[in-house]
Every structure is written in structure tokens, then in C-alpha cells.
Amino acid sequence: MGKQYTVAVLLGLLIGQMAMAQTAPFTGAWSFEGNDNGSSSNPLIAVSSVSYTGVNKIAINPYTSGYVNLGVNIQNWSTSLCNQTEYVQFSVQPQGTAHVTLASLSFAFSRSAQGPQQIYVRSSADGFASDIYTNTTSTSYQTASITLNGANFINQSSAITFRIYACQPAAGGGTLKLDEIQINGSSLPVTLLSFTAKSDGDRVQLAWATTSEYNADTFVVERSSDLGEYKLIGQVAAKGTTSERQSYSLIDSDPLPGINYYRLKQVDFDGTIHVYKPISAIIQVSEPVISVFPNPANPDRIHLRLWNADGATVRLVTRTGQAIAGRLEYQSGEADFIVERPLSAGLYWLDIQTNSQRKVIQVMVR
């Protein structure tokens, strides 16, 4: 009747949450083509619109000829102060449990004849405490290219905000012109939250959960007896790209005697494969495993798990002790008790006798 062993100990502990982190490129862009909206190339990273504090866009035709197509014109910079109260601001925000690493910031800038003479940039990475870029302005467009260094730009789960400051205009109506702001970096979804194995009679129940997925097509589960050669157990469709937690499961209906190693792979739509560390389950000879599933059962048959239970005899009786005629049809590790006539809804008792034990299971019929 199939294999003659039971699951005694299942070491369903995660040996390592992630064997390989999957990064995805990210570009945030603000082009000022008639609006202040930003765009993101990565659905796990959101970008804000550009906002203005202490200053404002000119009221008439705020978007005029820029570095590429249109750019924005900002006025009302203080003629007497050069502090942190007047600025242009924009942010990037990881979604869900995703993390972001920023590598560079660039933008084009110029001024009107009476516009601000000086420009500088700060970020929330250090609480806007220090400049990451300074330069003088001119009436011709220049480009700022800023490398973003430091731990506070790496693997961040919260928003990172940038501010562009300007000062020393010849007149309050003088304008600073900005165009083509771009931030480059990468996202790191914290993909695998858990990967576990639990005993389920003569089977191994595998389950895993993700906190984020990017471009994920399929999850593949493989099994090995020696951490060398792996055999495919099954595949489960992934959710594609999501920042929400997802849960998955798969049953190994034919585990090996001894130790079983299970390995999880994520296959992306572009063919990239991410391999996670294996977990183990120990299968060894033990007592018979007997159970009924599903329970409630169907009226025409009762499905049993009979593992390591050769020669089992099965009797089905009513609540009053009346025996129900039927026959037992065996499969590998399982059996169906098929009744001669459909059962009425209600409670029954299944009396199962093996060479080493007797078990009575209450069965509900729908």
C-alpha cells in the first residue's frame, strides 16, 4: 500500500530567509511638461509631485521653454535672506515593505536676468542639515549631477525628500528655472517572509509567504535527499508585482524516507531565477497514520488517509450501531470507503482496525 514510514520530526524552520535578494531598477522623473507631477519606472517606488515652500510659480505662463521642451519658472525668492525657508521639494516613497537605494540625482537649472545667483540642494537623509550640491546660476541652462553617497540613501523603507534652495536674486520677481529632475536607484522587495514545512500524515505541507514581489511569474518547489540533485515537486503561479503580503502552499504527497530538503525558487517573467535557502523535513518509520478528509464527507464515499496501515479493516456504523455496507478501495497511502447506497446527512462512526491499533473516527456527512 505504498511507503511504510511516517513523518516523525519535521524541521520546518527557515534556515535562511533569503538566499538572493532581487533588486529592480528605479527612475523617478519630473519633466514639467505643463504640470508638476512626477513619474516612476518602478511600481514599488512612488514619487511625489513637486511642491513649493516660501516661493511660487509665476502666475502667468509658469511653464516656458526649458532644457528639454518645457521647464518651470519659480519666483518670489527673498532678496535679503539666504536660508532654508524657501525651497522646491520632491520625494520618493517605497511602497509596502519595499526598500529603496538611491544612486544619483540630476536636474537642469538656469535663471532670469534678475533671478537667484546661488543654488544648493539638501535631503532628508541627514535632516536637511548639509549641502549635497552647490553652484552658481546663469541665464543659460546648466546640469547638476549629484552622486548620492552614505548609508541613509541605501536600503531605506521610508520616504527620502530633496529640497532645492536658491538665494541672492537681484529682485523678488526674478525667477529660478528648473527642468528634467531625475533620481536613479533600485528597489529591493523583502520578498520571502517565511518558508515552512509541517507534517500532514504521510505528506509534507509546504507553505511560504512574501511581503513584496516584483515581476514574479512562478514559484517552483524542489526536493533533494542530499542537497545535491533536486527533483521538481510542483509550481505555483506568483502574483506578478505587488507590495501586499501573499501566502502560498503546496503538498508533497510522496516524501522520501529519511531527510528531505526543500528548495524554493522564484522565476520572473524575464527568466531571472531567484533561489532561496532550503528547509528540511525528516521522514522515518513509525506508527500508522489514519485520518478522514474531507470531513464533513460526501454521501457516496468517505476518503481516508491510511499510511503504513496494510491490512486495515474498516466498518462504518450509524449512531445506533447499525453497520453500513460498503467496500474499501485502496490507493497509494489512501483509500475510499464506498457505500452501496448514498448516506443520509448526519453523524457516523468509522471503525478502523490495523495490526497494531484500533481507531474510531466521527464522520459528518453533508
C-alpha positions in Angstrom: 0.0 0.0 0.0 2.8 2.4 -0.8 5.6 3.6 1.5 5.8 2.2 5.0 7.0 5.2 7.0 5.6 8.2 8.8 6.6 11.7 9.5 8.2 11.7 13.0 10.0 15.0 13.0 9.6 17.9 10.6 12.3 20.6 10.9 10.2 23.2 9.3 12.4 26.1 10.4 13.6 28.6 7.9 17.4 28.1 7.5 17.7 31.4 5.8 15.0 33.9 4.8 16.7 34.9 1.6 19.5 33.4 -0.4 19.4 36.0 -3.0 17.9 39.5 -2.9 16.2 40.7 -6.0 16.7 44.3 -7.0 14.9 46.2 -9.7 16.0 49.5 -11.3 14.2 52.7 -10.4 14.0 56.1 -12.1 11.9 58.9 -10.8 11.4 61.8 -13.2 9.8 65.3 -13.2 9.7 66.9 -16.6 7.5 69.9 -16.0 5.6 69.4 -19.2 2.7 71.7 -18.1 2.5 70.2 -14.6 4.5 69.3 -11.5 3.7 65.6 -11.5 6.4 63.0 -11.2 6.6 59.5 -12.8 8.2 56.3 -11.5 9.5 53.4 -13.6 9.1 51.0 -10.7 5.6 50.3 -9.2 7.2 49.6 -5.8 8.5 53.2 -5.5 6.1 56.1 -5.6 7.1 59.7 -6.3 5.5 62.9 -5.1 4.6 66.0 -7.1 6.9 69.0 -6.9 5.8 71.4 -4.2 6.9 75.0 -3.4 7.5 76.5 0.1 8.1 80.2 0.6 8.1 80.7 -3.2 5.7 80.2 -6.1 5.5 79.6 -9.8 4.9 82.7 -11.8 1.2 83.3 -12.2 1.1 83.7 -16.0 2.8 81.0 -18.1 4.7 79.2 -15.3 5.9 76.6 -17.8 8.0 78.1 -20.7 10.9 76.9 -22.9 13.2 74.7 -20.8 16.2 72.5 -21.0 14.0 69.8 -22.8 10.7 71.1 -24.1 9.1 73.0 -21.1 10.5 73.9 -17.7 9.1 75.6 -14.6 9.7 79.2 -13.5 9.8 80.0 -9.7 9.8 83.5 -8.3 9.5 85.5 -5.0 12.9 84.4 -3.7 14.0 86.7 -0.8 16.4 89.4 -1.8 17.8 89.8 1.7 17.8 86.2 3.2 19.6 83.0 2.2 18.2 80.4 4.5 16.2 77.1 4.5 12.7 78.6 4.4 12.4 78.9 0.6 12.7 75.8 -1.5 11.4 73.4 -4.1 10.6 69.9 -2.8 10.1 66.4 -4.1 10.2 62.9 -2.6 10.4 59.2 -3.3 8.4 56.7 -1.2 8.9 52.9 -1.1 5.5 51.1 -1.2 4.5 48.4 1.3 7.6 46.6 2.6 9.8 47.5 -0.4 13.1 49.3 0.3 14.9 51.8 -2.0 18.5 52.6 -2.6 19.2 55.9 -4.4 22.3 56.4 -6.5 22.1 59.8 -8.2 20.1 63.0 -8.6 20.3 65.2 -11.6 18.4 68.3 -12.9 18.8 71.3 -15.2 18.7 74.9 -13.9 19.0 78.5 -15.0 17.7 81.9 -14.0 16.2 85.1 -15.4 18.4 88.2 -15.6 17.3 89.1 -12.1 16.9 85.6 -10.7 18.8 83.9 -7.8 22.6 83.8 -8.1 23.1 80.8 -6.0 21.6 77.3 -5.8 22.1 74.4 -3.3 20.5 71.1 -2.5 19.8 69.2 0.7 18.0 66.0 1.6 16.1 64.4 4.5 18.8 61.7 4.7 20.5 63.9 7.3 17.5 66.0 8.2 18.4 68.7 5.6 21.5 69.6 7.7 24.1 69.8 5.0 24.5 70.6 1.3 24.9 67.8 -1.2 25.3 70.2 -4.1 26.0 74.0 -4.5 26.6 76.0 -7.6 26.2 79.5 -9.1 23.5 80.1 -11.7 23.5 81.7 -15.0 20.9 82.7 -17.7 21.9 79.6 -19.6 20.9 76.1 -18.6 23.4 74.0 -16.6 23.0 70.5 -15.4 23.6 69.3 -11.8 24.8 65.6 -11.5 24.9 64.5 -7.8 26.1 61.2 -6.6 24.1 60.1 -3.5 26.5 58.7 -1.0 26.0 57.4 2.5 24.1 54.8 4.4 21.0 56.9 4.6 20.4 56.5 0.9 20.8 52.7 1.0 18.0 50.2 1.6 15.6 52.7 3.0 12.0 51.8 3.8 10.7 55.4 4.4 10.4 58.4 2.1 13.5 60.4 1.1 12.9 64.0 0.3 15.0 66.5 -1.6 14.9 70.3 -1.5 16.4 72.8 -3.9 17.1 76.2 -2.4 18.1 79.4 -4.1 19.1 82.9 -2.9 20.5 86.3 -3.8 18.2 87.4 -6.6 18.5 90.9 -7.9 14.8 91.3 -7.5 12.0 89.3 -5.9 10.4 88.8 -9.3 13.5 87.2 -10.6 12.9 83.5 -11.5 14.8 80.3 -11.0 14.1 77.9 -13.9 14.1 74.1 -13.3 13.7 71.2 -15.7 14.3 67.4 -16.0 14.7 66.4 -12.4 15.7 62.7 -12.3 16.5 60.3 -9.5 18.1 56.9 -10.2 18.4 53.9 -7.9 16.9 50.5 -7.3 14.2 48.8 -5.2 14.7 45.8 -3.0 11.5 44.0 -2.2 11.7 42.0 1.1 10.4 39.1 -0.9 10.4 35.9 1.2 8.9 36.3 4.7 8.8 32.6 5.6 9.2 29.1 4.2 8.0 26.2 6.4 7.2 22.5 6.3 4.6 20.8 8.5 3.5 17.2 8.9 0.2 16.1 7.5 0.0 12.4 8.0 2.1 10.8 5.2 2.6 14.1 3.4 4.6 17.3 3.9 2.7 20.6 3.8 4.9 23.3 2.4 3.9 27.0 2.9 5.6 30.3 2.2 4.7 34.0 2.3 6.1 37.0 0.6 5.9 40.6 1.6 6.5 42.1 -1.9 7.0 40.7 -5.4 8.4 42.3 -8.5 7.9 40.8 -11.9 7.3 37.4 -10.4 5.9 34.7 -12.7 6.1 31.4 -10.9 7.3 29.8 -7.7 9.0 26.4 -8.1 9.4 23.9 -5.2 12.1 21.2 -5.5 13.1 18.3 -3.2 16.5 16.7 -2.6 17.8 13.9 -0.4 21.4 15.2 -0.3 21.3 19.0 -1.2 22.8 17.9 -4.5 20.3 16.8 -7.1 16.9 18.3 -6.8 13.6 17.0 -8.2 10.6 19.2 -9.1 7.7 18.8 -6.6 5.4 21.5 -8.0 4.8 25.0 -9.3 2.5 27.8 -8.1 1.7 31.0 -10.0 3.0 34.1 -8.4 1.2 37.5 -8.2 3.5 39.4 -10.6 4.2 42.8 -9.0 2.7 43.6 -5.6 3.6 45.4 -2.4 1.0 43.4 -0.4 1.7 40.2 1.6 0.9 37.0 -0.3 0.6 33.4 1.0 1.2 30.2 -0.9 1.1 26.4 -0.2 1.9 23.1 -1.8 1.7 19.5 -0.7 4.5 16.9 -1.2 2.4 13.8 -1.4 5.3 11.4 -1.8 8.2 12.4 0.5 11.3 10.3 0.7 12.2 8.1 3.7 14.9 9.9 5.8 15.7 13.5 5.4 14.1 15.7 2.7 15.4 19.1 1.7 13.0 21.5 0.0 14.2 24.4 -2.1 12.1 27.4 -3.3 12.7 29.3 -6.5 11.1 32.4 -7.9 11.1 32.6 -11.7 10.5 36.1 -13.1 8.7 37.0 -16.4 12.1 37.9 -17.9 13.5 34.4 -17.0 15.5 35.6 -14.0 15.6 32.9 -11.2 15.9 33.7 -7.5 16.9 30.8 -5.4 16.2 30.7 -1.6 17.9 28.5 1.0 16.4 25.0 1.7 14.5 23.8 4.6 14.4 20.2 5.8 11.9 17.5 6.9 12.8 14.2 8.4 10.7 11.1 7.4 11.2 7.9 9.4 9.4 4.6 10.1 6.8 5.0 12.9 3.2 4.2 13.8 0.3 4.0 11.2 -1.3 7.3 10.3 -5.1 7.2 9.9 -7.4 10.1 9.2 -10.5 11.1 7.3 -10.6 14.0 4.9 -12.6 15.9 3.9 -14.7 15.8 7.0 -17.7 16.5 6.5 -17.6 13.8 3.9 -19.6 13.2 0.7 -22.7 10.9 0.9 -21.4 8.4 -1.7 -17.9 7.8 -0.3 -15.6 8.5 2.7 -12.0 9.3 1.8 -9.3 8.1 4.3 -5.6 8.6 4.8 -4.2 5.1 5.5 -0.5 5.3 5.7 1.6 2.4 6.9 -1.6 0.5 7.6 -1.6 -2.6 5.4 -4.4 -5.0 6.1 -6.6 -2.4 7.7 -10.3 -3.3 8.1 -12.9 -0.6 8.1 -16.5 -0.6 9.4 -19.0 2.3 9.1 -21.8 2.4 11.6 -24.7 4.7 12.4 -25.2 6.4 15.7 -27.4 3.5 16.8 -24.7 1.0 15.9 -26.1 -0.3 12.6 -23.4 -1.3 10.1 -23.4 0.4 6.7 -22.5 -1.9 3.8 -19.6 -0.7 1.6 -16.2 -1.6 0.2 -12.7 -0.3 0.6 -10.7 0.8 -2.5 -7.0 1.4 -1.8 -4.7 3.9 -3.4 -1.1 4.8 -2.5 -1.4 5.8 1.1 -5.1 6.5 0.8 -8.4 4.7 0.5 -12.0 5.3 -0.3 -14.8 3.6 1.6 -17.5 3.5 -1.0 -21.0 2.8 0.3 -23.6 0.7 -1.6 -26.3 3.5 -1.1 -25.8 7.2 -0.6 -25.7 8.1 3.1 -28.2 10.4 4.7 -26.9 13.6 6.2 -25.8 13.2 9.8 -23.2 11.7 12.1 -21.5 8.3 11.6 -18.6 6.4 13.1 -15.8 4.9 11.2 -14.1 1.9 13.0 -10.6 1.2 11.6 -8.6 -1.8 12.8 -5.0 -2.4 11.9 -2.5 -5.0 13.1 -1.2 -2.6 15.8 -4.1 -0.2 16.6 -7.8 0.5 16.5 -9.2 3.9 15.8 -12.8 5.2 15.8 -13.3 8.5 13.9 -16.5 10.5 13.9 -17.6 11.4 10.4 -20.1 14.1 9.4 -21.9 13.5 6.1 -23.3 16.6 4.4 
